[in-house]
Amino acid sequence: MWNYIEKIDWCKGYHHFLGMKYKALELQISYFGCEAFDVSYSWRRRQDHAGISLEITLLGVLCAISIYDYRHWNEVENRFYLEDEPELACIGVNGYAEEQYFDALKKCAQKHCLDENYLPRCEAAFVEYQIERARQQALYAQLEQEDKKPFQPKRPINWANVKYAKQGKKYKKYAVTYLSNGEIEITEFRIKYRLPVKDVVNLFDLYDNKGRLVSQAKEYREDEYEI
């Protein structure tokens, strides 16, 4: 049976759903194997692809339906991007240069008769974007250096005594197995992940077979590394 279930993978999107401009309907049935049963929904507003979605997972098979606006959200102008309005995130992608970006902004402002402060706002946002991108690059470089250093838990962990892991207050439990090569195997329903110890203690709270807390993820998270 599982040989057939694991092959399930279907997704279809329909733009201009019910004749509505910029709206899309997306249906998906796919096997991921991560959960035996789960139900979740979301209502996203004032962001990229804003809309509603419902997801039901049964025996690892995800059934999802989403109705959303397929435009991206312009945080500077507090609205969706216009059809011919350039996005900051496109700079540097496939050779798209800053000069092209600002030329496109000027054309957009003229075409749509945007207010006189539109271009200064975009220029200020561009400066902030450059500063934030430099900060993130520095943080990534710092993280790479940290990853090269040998990792030692703040307190000794007897992995033979660790029974399961959880993420914060979520109800789901993950089986934990210490492997001979020093990695940790995390089992989620029918899917197994192999992770280094550093990633496991950063992501999960660990418990012994009596449900007692062995290690807490928040002890290993450092704000200066958050990206």
Sequence and secondary structure as in RCSB ss.txt:
>XXXX:A:sequence
MWNYIEKIDWCKGYHHFLGMKYKALELQISYFGCEAFDVSYSWRRRQDHAGISLEITLLGVLCAISIYDYRHWNE
VENRFYLEDEPELACIGVNGYAEEQYFDALKKCAQKHCLDENYLPRCEAAFVEYQIERARQQALYAQLEQEDKKP
FQPKRPINWANVKYAKQGKKYKKYAVTYLSNGEIEITEFRIKYRLPVKDVVNLFDLYDNKGRLVSQAKEYREDEY
EI
>XXXX:A:secstr
 HHHHTT EEEEEEESGGG TTEEEEEEEEE  S SEEEEEEEE SSTT EEEEEEEETTEEEEEEEEE S EET
TTTEE  TT   GGGTTGGG  HHHHHHHHHHHHHHHT  TTHHHHHHHHHHHHHHHHHHHHHHHHHHHHHHHS 
   SS   GGGEEEEE TT S  EEEEE TTS EEEEETTEEEEE HHHHHHH EEEETTS EEE GGGT  GGG
  
